[in-house]
Amino acid sequence: MKTIDFQNNIDSAFGLIQQNQLTEASAICKKLSEIVGPNALVSYLFAAIDLKNGELITATEYLKTAIRLDPTVTEYYLTLANALKSLGNSEEALEFYETALRLSPGQVNVLNNYGLALKASNRYTEAVEIFRNALKNDPNSVRARLNLAKLLRELGRKEDAIDCLNEIGCHAAATFAVTKASYHLPVIPASIQDMRHSRILYEREIIALADEECEIDEEHLLDAGTNFFSVYQGVDDKQFQEIISAYYRRNCLSLNYVAPNLRESPTGRIKIGFISTNFYNHTVGKLFRGLIASLNRQIFEVTVFSIRTPSDEISNFIKDHSDRNVTLVRNLNVARQKIGQQNLDILFYTDIGMDPFTYFLAFARLAPVQCVGWGHGVTTGIPTIDYFISDTHIEEADPRSAQSHYTEKLIRLSLPPSYLYKPVEGRPLSNLDLSFTKNQTVYFCGQSLHKIHPDFDQLLVEILLKDSKGVGILIEGMPGWSSIILNRLKRLDTSIAERIVFLPPLGQNEYFALLKRSDVVLDSIFFCGGISSIEALSFGKPVITWPNSPLLCSRVTTGYYHEMGVLDFIAKSSEEYIELANKLGTNLAWRTKMEAKIRNNSQLLFNRLEVVREFEDFFKSSVNSLAHNKNKS
């Protein structure tokens, strides 16, 4: 084969991969491989095809072959490092990022990805410096600036993060206006006054966008992030979610994509797709794997859409229990077309608002019926999402009041909307040293620290003041988070703060060991536990909960208790919350009795086929209703 023919075929294969025509690209690569033998560039193309298909493991093998054949190409190391990072092999990935940097010291793309890998390995100080180096090499790099700003914010350096965002060029300012507004909200508020003041700034900037006409660059939207932390403020976000959605729809018309040839009515089985970036060992994966696996396959054909994620027990379970798996790349245009090609009847977003990829995908009409689950627990504000699936006991009793918090039509099932499996303990091994709790009452709150609302502080202090043997245990987050919460507690009572222990992030065995040792499990307020409450209850541990808000986020544990038929630990006030916690902590006989009651009834949380049948009835009725309305018109 002539050199020019080789290059032309290489160029053709690259073009086909970009157009997502992978079968054709693969045929060219096979032909080249037969003619020229082992070749670094051909191996790299095979890897690119596998990456598009979500075949990360085989892609890494091709990339290692490419490096062996030509160890001088930066892109080979960078792509391999990215693939290893997606597989969860962060340490190995770091080695290849470092080699890529030695080959191309100032390449901003390498620096950006290396910084993200350092962050994933909890090497935050080094990550900050790498992002700063990227900006020194290219002050106009939007991605490096956003990566730096996000990390600074998560480390509690909110003002530095906002200053960083302010330096984004005017041409990109509109794209990141919502991002900048959301950065006013602290990840961990220094006080209730700090939370309220920050909320005022956030709302003011969002409201200012209501009539804003500008130009938004879709290419950078996936870097923008979402207003994820607003849901933890304990405020009804409906108004602001609507403003944000309208702002994006008005100023980025490509988001309003409509898939061609939408199905008007099902022929044969109802085709339903489930989509999330969290289908792995994550709360969302745990909440929805049972529903995906248990839908009646005589009625439903199930397709799962996900991005490349680490392979684990849950991700493998979901893949094994779906009829079709489609791996999406983080490109909105490609993903919209790929989902639209499946000709779905229903597209179910298990969570919207946790990741910009699924948030911005949700603006498109990719199926006749589109709904969202409770994975994030707040209305989307997006008019292309038709239904929000919830439960009577995690919503207000009055249907109109409950509906008032949602832009979607609220569907209230009779049970919490998840088919759950009982948590399985691993081998009884734990390196967790809990000897410091000897002869003490352990009050444990296992929620992420960004869920600890400042109003919860007073509850914890009052509980410990009433129990001189009590110790409060929380789980550390990123550096500095625990210090902020400890300072809040010290302002309430200096002595109590000395009885608060922050443990480092725990593996599952260690976490379960802590649950078993706990005398009292405390639910957070405004945004309560989900899977963490399930895990505690499965071990027979009562969870003291107070649904102190009309919003879903504070009422999930309450829904579980109604499912169990046990209402003893649902407080109606802060005073009752404190009283229940102290009674459970100090009255051993009552605690033993209540733990037995929880243990005996917790089985009602798991393997409830009734909830699957309710989902099926809703799915069928939503599709039939749509078909009926079209025929009527």
C-alpha positions in Angstrom: 0.0 0.0 0.0 1.3 3.4 -0.9 2.0 5.9 1.9 -0.6 8.3 0.5 -3.2 5.5 0.5 -2.3 4.6 4.1 -2.8 8.2 5.2 -6.0 8.6 3.3 -7.4 5.5 5.0 -6.3 6.8 8.4 -8.0 10.1 7.7 -11.1 8.3 6.6 -11.2 6.2 9.7 -10.7 9.2 12.0 -13.6 11.0 10.2 -15.9 8.0 10.5 -15.2 7.7 14.2 -16.0 11.4 14.7 -19.3 10.7 12.9 -20.0 7.7 15.1 -19.9 5.3 12.1 -17.9 2.8 14.1 -18.5 -0.3 12.0 -17.2 1.4 8.9 -14.2 2.7 10.8 -13.4 -0.7 12.2 -13.5 -2.3 8.7 -10.9 0.2 7.5 -8.7 -0.4 10.6 -8.8 -4.2 10.0 -7.9 -3.7 6.4 -4.9 -1.5 7.4 -3.8 -3.9 10.0 -3.8 -6.8 7.6 -1.7 -4.9 5.1 0.9 -3.0 7.3 1.0 -5.3 10.3 1.5 -3.9 13.9 1.2 -0.1 13.7 0.9 2.5 16.5 -1.6 4.7 14.7 -3.9 1.8 13.7 -3.8 0.5 17.3 -4.8 4.0 18.5 -7.7 4.0 16.1 -8.9 0.6 17.4 -8.7 2.1 20.9 -10.7 5.1 19.8 -13.5 2.8 18.4 -13.6 0.8 21.6 -13.7 4.0 23.7 -16.8 5.1 21.7 -18.4 1.7 22.3 -17.6 1.9 26.1 -15.1 -1.0 25.9 -12.5 0.6 28.2 -10.5 -2.5 29.0 -9.8 -3.5 25.4 -9.2 0.1 24.6 -6.4 0.3 27.2 -4.7 -2.8 25.7 -4.7 -1.2 22.2 -3.3 2.0 23.7 -0.5 0.2 25.5 0.3 -1.5 22.2 0.4 1.9 20.5 2.8 3.2 23.1 5.0 0.2 22.8 5.2 0.7 19.0 5.7 4.5 19.3 6.5 5.8 22.8 6.9 9.4 21.6 3.2 10.4 21.1 1.7 12.4 23.9 -1.9 11.7 22.8 -1.4 8.0 23.3 -0.4 8.5 27.0 -3.2 11.0 27.6 -5.9 8.8 26.1 -4.7 5.8 28.1 -4.6 7.8 31.3 -8.1 9.1 30.7 -9.4 5.5 30.1 -7.6 4.2 33.3 -9.1 7.0 35.3 -12.6 6.1 34.0 -11.9 2.5 35.1 -11.1 3.7 38.6 -7.3 3.0 38.2 -6.3 6.5 39.4 -2.8 5.7 40.5 -1.9 4.0 37.2 -3.5 6.8 35.3 -1.4 9.4 37.2 1.8 7.7 35.9 0.7 8.0 32.3 -0.4 11.6 32.8 3.0 12.4 34.2 4.7 10.8 31.1 2.5 12.8 28.8 3.5 16.0 30.7 7.2 15.1 30.3 6.6 14.8 26.5 4.5 18.0 26.3 5.2 20.1 29.5 2.9 23.0 28.5 0.0 21.2 26.9 -3.1 22.5 28.6 -5.3 19.5 27.8 -2.8 17.2 29.6 -2.5 19.6 32.6 -6.3 19.7 32.9 -6.8 16.0 32.9 -3.8 15.5 35.2 -5.3 18.0 37.6 -8.6 16.1 37.6 -6.8 12.8 38.3 -5.0 14.4 41.2 -8.3 15.7 42.6 -9.8 12.2 42.2 -6.9 10.9 44.3 -7.6 13.5 47.0 -4.3 15.4 46.2 -6.1 18.7 46.2 -3.2 21.1 46.8 -1.3 19.6 43.9 -4.4 19.7 41.7 -4.8 23.5 42.4 -1.3 24.1 41.3 -1.7 22.0 38.1 -4.8 24.0 37.2 -2.9 27.2 37.9 -0.1 26.0 35.6 -2.6 25.3 32.9 -3.8 28.9 33.1 -0.3 30.2 33.0 0.2 28.4 29.7 -3.2 29.4 28.4 -5.0 32.2 30.3 -8.0 31.8 28.0 -8.6 28.1 28.8 -12.2 28.0 30.0 -11.9 24.4 31.1 -8.9 25.0 33.3 -10.5 28.1 34.8 -13.7 26.2 35.6 -11.8 23.2 37.0 -9.8 25.5 39.3 -12.9 27.5 40.4 -14.9 24.3 41.2 -12.1 22.9 43.3 -11.5 26.1 45.1 -15.2 26.3 45.9 -15.3 22.7 47.2 -12.3 23.5 49.4 -14.3 26.3 51.0 -12.6 29.1 49.2 -15.8 30.5 47.7 -14.6 34.0 47.1 -11.4 32.8 45.4 -13.6 30.6 43.2 -15.9 33.5 42.2 -12.9 35.7 41.4 -11.6 32.9 39.2 -14.9 32.7 37.3 -15.0 36.5 36.9 -11.9 36.3 34.8 -13.6 34.2 32.1 -13.8 36.3 28.9 -17.0 38.2 28.1 -17.7 35.9 25.2 -18.2 33.0 27.6 -19.8 34.9 30.5 -23.4 34.1 29.4 -22.6 30.4 29.2 -21.5 30.4 32.9 -23.9 32.9 34.4 -25.9 30.3 36.3 -22.6 28.7 37.4 -21.4 32.0 38.8 -24.7 32.6 40.6 -24.7 29.1 42.2 -21.1 29.7 43.4 -22.5 32.2 45.9 -24.0 29.2 47.8 -21.4 27.8 50.1 -20.8 24.1 50.1 -20.5 24.2 53.9 -22.1 27.4 55.3 -20.2 29.1 58.1 -23.4 30.0 59.9 -27.2 30.3 59.2 -26.5 34.0 58.5 -23.9 33.0 55.9 -26.4 30.6 54.3 -29.2 33.2 54.2 -27.0 36.0 52.9 -25.5 33.7 50.2 -29.0 32.6 49.2 -30.1 36.3 48.7 -27.1 36.8 46.3 -27.9 33.6 44.4 -31.6 34.4 44.0 -30.8 38.0 42.9 -28.5 36.8 40.1 -30.9 34.1 39.0 -33.9 36.4 38.8 -31.7 38.8 36.8 -31.5 36.1 34.1 -35.3 35.9 33.6 -35.4 38.2 30.6 -31.7 38.0 29.5 -31.1 37.6 25.8 -27.6 36.4 25.0 -25.7 33.7 23.2 -24.7 30.5 25.1 -22.1 28.1 23.8 -23.3 24.5 24.0 -19.8 23.2 23.6 -18.9 24.5 27.1 -22.1 23.7 28.9 -20.8 20.3 30.2 -18.1 22.3 31.9 -20.6 24.6 33.5 -21.9 22.3 36.2 -25.3 22.6 37.8 -26.7 24.4 40.8 -26.4 21.1 42.7 -25.9 22.6 46.2 -29.0 24.8 46.0 -31.2 21.8 47.0 -29.4 21.6 50.4 -30.6 25.1 51.4 -34.1 23.9 52.6 -35.8 26.3 50.1 -38.4 25.5 47.5 -36.4 25.9 44.3 -39.2 25.6 41.8 -39.2 29.3 40.7 -35.5 29.4 40.2 -35.3 26.1 38.4 -37.9 27.4 35.9 -35.9 30.7 35.4 -32.7 28.7 34.8 -34.4 26.3 32.4 -36.0 29.1 30.4 -32.7 31.0 30.3 -30.9 28.0 28.7 -33.8 27.2 26.3 -34.1 30.8 25.1 -30.4 31.3 24.5 -29.1 27.9 23.4 -31.5 26.7 20.8 -29.6 23.5 20.1 -30.8 22.2 23.5 -34.4 22.2 22.2 -33.6 19.2 19.9 -36.5 17.0 18.9 -35.7 13.4 17.8 -37.1 12.7 14.3 -39.8 10.1 13.9 -40.9 9.9 17.6 -43.0 6.9 18.1 -46.7 7.7 18.2 -47.8 4.5 20.0 -46.0 1.3 21.1 -46.0 -1.6 18.7 -45.2 -4.7 20.7 -43.4 -4.3 23.9 -43.2 -0.8 25.5 -39.6 0.5 24.9 -38.3 2.2 28.0 -34.9 3.7 28.5 -33.2 4.4 31.8 -30.5 7.0 31.8 -28.0 8.3 34.4 -24.3 8.9 34.9 -24.5 7.1 38.3 -25.3 3.5 37.4 -22.5 2.1 39.6 -21.9 1.8 43.4 -23.7 5.1 44.0 -27.0 6.0 45.7 -28.7 6.2 42.3 -27.4 2.8 41.2 -28.7 1.3 44.4 -32.1 3.0 44.2 -32.9 2.0 40.6 -31.1 -1.3 39.8 -34.1 -3.3 41.2 -36.6 -1.5 39.1 -34.5 -2.0 35.9 -34.1 -5.7 36.7 -37.7 -6.4 37.7 -39.9 -4.8 35.0 -42.0 -7.4 33.3 -40.1 -8.3 30.1 -43.3 -9.6 28.4 -44.5 -6.0 28.5 -41.3 -3.9 28.6 -38.1 -3.8 26.6 -35.4 -2.1 28.8 -32.5 -0.1 27.5 -29.9 1.4 29.8 -28.0 4.5 28.8 -24.9 5.3 30.8 -21.4 6.9 30.4 -18.2 5.0 31.0 -18.0 4.2 34.7 -15.9 2.0 36.9 -16.9 -1.6 36.7 -18.3 -2.8 40.0 -21.0 -5.1 41.4 -23.8 -2.7 40.8 -22.8 -1.5 37.3 -22.4 -5.1 36.2 -25.7 -6.0 37.7 -27.5 -3.3 35.8 -25.8 -4.3 32.5 -26.7 -7.9 33.1 -30.3 -7.2 33.9 -31.2 -4.9 30.9 -32.1 -5.9 27.4 -29.8 -3.4 25.8 -26.9 -1.3 27.0 -25.9 1.9 25.3 -22.7 3.7 26.4 -22.8 7.4 25.7 -19.9 9.8 25.3 -20.1 13.2 27.0 -21.2 15.0 23.8 -24.7 16.3 23.8 -25.2 16.2 20.1 -23.9 12.7 19.7 -25.9 11.5 22.7 -29.2 13.1 21.6 -28.9 11.3 18.2 -27.9 8.0 19.8 -30.8 8.0 22.2 -33.3 9.2 19.6 -32.3 6.3 17.3 -33.6 3.8 19.9 -37.2 4.9 19.1 -38.2 4.7 22.8 -41.7 5.1 24.1 -40.5 6.3 27.5 -37.2 7.9 28.7 -36.7 7.7 32.4 -34.0 10.0 34.0 -33.3 8.5 37.4 -31.8 11.8 38.5 -31.5 15.3 37.0 -29.4 18.0 38.5 -26.4 16.0 39.8 -24.5 16.0 36.5 -24.6 18.6 33.7 -24.6 15.9 31.0 -28.0 14.5 31.9 -29.3 17.9 33.0 -28.7 19.4 29.5 -29.8 16.2 27.7 -33.2 16.5 29.4 -34.0 19.7 27.4 -34.4 17.6 24.3 -37.5 15.6 23.4 -36.0 12.1 22.8 -39.1 10.0 23.6 -42.9 10.7 23.7 -43.0 10.3 27.4 -40.1 11.6 29.6 -40.0 11.4 33.4 -37.6 11.8 36.3 -37.1 9.8 39.4 -36.1 11.0 42.9 -32.4 10.5 42.6 -31.8 14.2 43.2 -35.1 15.1 44.8 -36.0 18.5 43.3 -38.1 19.6 40.4 -36.1 20.2 37.2 -38.0 23.2 35.8 -37.6 21.6 32.4 -40.8 21.5 30.3 -39.7 18.4 28.3 -39.8 16.4 31.5 -43.4 15.3 31.8 -43.6 13.5 35.1 -41.9 13.4 38.5 -42.2 10.0 40.2 -42.6 10.1 44.0 -44.7 8.6 46.8 -47.6 9.7 49.0 -45.7 9.6 52.2 -42.7 11.6 51.0 -44.9 14.4 49.8 -47.4 16.7 51.4 -50.8 15.1 52.2 -52.7 17.6 50.1 -52.2 16.8 46.4 -52.4 20.4 45.3 -49.8 21.5 47.8 -47.5 18.7 46.8 -47.9 19.5 43.1 -47.1 23.1 43.8 -43.4 22.2 44.2 -43.0 20.7 40.8 -43.1 21.8 37.2 -43.6 18.2 36.1 -46.9 16.4 36.8 -46.4 14.7 40.2 -47.0 11.0 40.3 -47.5 9.7 43.9 -47.1 6.0 44.3 -48.3 4.3 47.4 -44.7 3.1 48.3 -41.3 4.8 48.1 -40.5 4.6 44.4 -37.7 2.1 44.5 -37.4 -1.7 44.4 -34.6 -2.3 46.9 -32.4 -5.2 47.8 -31.2 -5.7 51.4 -27.7 -4.5 51.9 -25.2 -7.4 52.0 -22.3 -7.3 54.4 -18.9 -8.1 53.1 -16.5 -10.2 54.9 -16.5 -9.3 58.6 -13.2 -7.4 58.3 -12.8 -3.8 59.5 -9.8 -1.7 60.4 -11.9 0.8 62.1 -10.8 1.5 65.7 -13.9 2.5 67.8 -12.2 1.9 71.1 -12.7 5.6 71.9 -16.5 5.0 72.2 -16.1 2.6 75.2 -18.6 3.4 77.9 -20.1 6.2 75.7 -23.4 6.7 73.9 -22.7 7.0 70.2 -24.9 9.4 68.3 -24.1 8.9 64.7 -25.1 11.0 61.7 -23.8 9.4 58.5 -24.8 12.1 56.0 -22.4 13.9 53.8 -21.3 17.1 55.5 -22.9 19.3 52.8 -26.3 18.0 54.0 -25.7 19.2 57.6 -27.8 22.3 57.7 -26.8 24.9 60.3 -30.2 24.4 62.0 -29.1 20.8 62.7 -26.3 22.1 64.9 -28.6 23.1 67.8 -30.2 19.6 67.7 -26.9 17.9 68.1 -25.7 20.2 70.8 -28.9 19.8 72.8 -28.8 16.0 72.5 -25.2 15.8 73.9 -26.0 18.3 76.6 -28.7 16.0 77.9 -26.4 12.9 77.8 -23.1 13.5 79.6 -21.8 10.2 78.2 -22.8 11.1 74.6 -20.3 11.4 71.7 -21.4 12.7 68.3 -19.8 11.1 65.2 -19.8 12.4 61.7 -17.9 11.5 58.5 -15.2 13.9 57.2 -15.5 15.3 53.7 -13.0 17.4 51.8 -10.3 19.3 53.7 -11.7 22.1 55.8 -15.3 21.0 55.8 -15.2 19.6 59.3 -13.4 22.7 60.7 -16.3 24.9 59.5 -18.9 22.7 61.1 -16.8 22.4 64.3 -16.6 26.2 64.5 -20.4 26.4 64.2 -20.8 24.0 67.1 -18.2 25.8 69.2 -20.2 29.0 68.9 -23.1 27.1 70.5 -21.2 25.4 73.2 -17.4 25.1 73.5 -17.5 22.0 75.6 -19.8 20.0 73.4 -17.5 20.6 70.4 -14.9 18.6 72.2 -17.3 15.6 72.1 -17.6 15.6 68.3 -15.5 13.2 66.3 -15.0 13.3 62.6 -13.9 10.0 61.1 -12.3 9.8 57.7 -14.3 8.5 54.8 -15.1 4.8 55.4 -15.3 1.7 53.2 -18.5 -0.3 53.3 -17.3 -2.7 55.9 -16.1 0.1 58.2 -19.3 2.0 57.7 -21.4 -1.0 58.6 -19.2 -1.6 61.7 -19.9 2.0 62.8 -23.6 1.6 62.2 -23.7 -1.5 64.4 -21.8 0.2 67.2 -24.0 3.3 67.1 -26.6 3.6 69.8 -28.6 6.3 68.0 -28.6 7.1 64.3 -29.5 10.8 63.6 -31.1 11.8 60.4 -30.2 15.2 58.9 -33.0 17.8 58.5 -34.1 19.6 55.3 -32.3 17.0 53.3 -32.4 13.6 55.0 -30.9 10.2 54.4 -31.9 7.9 51.5 -29.8 4.8 51.1 -28.0 5.6 54.4 -31.4 5.3 56.2 -32.1 2.0 54.4 -28.8 0.6 55.6 -29.3 1.6 59.2 -32.8 0.2 59.3 -31.7 -3.0 57.7 -29.4 -3.5 60.7 -32.2 -2.9 63.1 -31.0 0.6 64.0 -33.8 3.2 64.5 -33.2 6.5 62.7 -34.5 9.6 64.4 -36.0 11.7 61.6 -37.9 15.0 61.5 -39.6 15.9 58.2 -39.3 19.6 59.0 -40.1 20.8 55.4 -42.9 20.2 53.0 -40.3 19.2 50.4 -39.5 15.6 49.4 -35.8 15.9 50.5 -36.7 16.0 54.2 -39.3 13.2 54.1 -37.6 10.2 52.6 -36.9 8.4 55.9 -40.5 9.1 56.9 -41.6 7.3 53.7 -39.6 4.3 54.7 -41.1 4.2 58.1 -44.6 4.3 56.6 -43.6 1.4 54.3 -42.5 -0.5 57.5 -45.6 0.5 59.5 -43.3 1.8 62.2 -43.9 5.5 63.1 -42.2 5.7 66.5 -39.2 7.7 65.4 -40.8 10.4 63.2 -40.5 13.6 65.3 -43.1 16.4 64.9 -40.8 19.1 66.3 -37.2 19.8 67.2 -38.1 19.2 70.9 -39.5 15.8 70.1 -36.4 15.0 67.9 -34.1 15.7 70.8 -36.3 13.8 73.3 -36.5 10.7 71.1 -32.7 10.7 70.5 -32.0 10.9 74.2 -34.5 8.3 75.2 -33.1 5.9 72.7 -29.5 6.7 73.8 -30.0 6.5 77.5 -32.7 3.9 78.0 -31.1 0.6 77.1 -34.2 -1.5 77.7 -36.3 0.6 75.4 -33.5 0.8 72.8 -33.3 -3.0 72.8 -37.0 -3.3 72.3 -37.1 -0.8 69.5 -34.2 -2.3 67.7 -36.0 -5.6 67.7 -39.1 -3.9 66.3 -37.1 -2.2 63.5 -35.3 -5.5 62.7 -38.6 -7.4 62.5 -40.2 -4.9 60.2 -37.3 -3.7 58.1 -37.9 -6.7 55.7 -40.9 -4.7 54.4 -38.4 -2.3 52.8 -37.0 -4.9 50.4 -38.1 -6.9 47.4 -41.5 -5.1 47.2 -42.9 -6.2 43.9 -45.9 -4.0 44.5 -43.9 -0.9 43.7 -42.7 -2.4 40.5 -46.3 -3.2 39.5 -47.2 0.4 40.3 -44.4 1.7 38.1 -45.6 -0.7 35.3 -49.2 0.6 35.6 -48.0 4.2 35.4 -45.7 3.5 32.4 -48.5 1.8 30.6 -51.1 4.5 31.3 -48.7 7.3 30.4 -48.0 5.8 27.0 -51.7 4.8 26.4 -52.8 8.3 27.4 -50.5 9.9 24.9 -51.6 7.6 22.1 -55.3 8.3 23.0 -54.8 12.1 22.9 -53.0 11.9 19.6 -55.8 9.8 18.1 -58.4 12.1 19.5 -56.7 15.2 18.0 
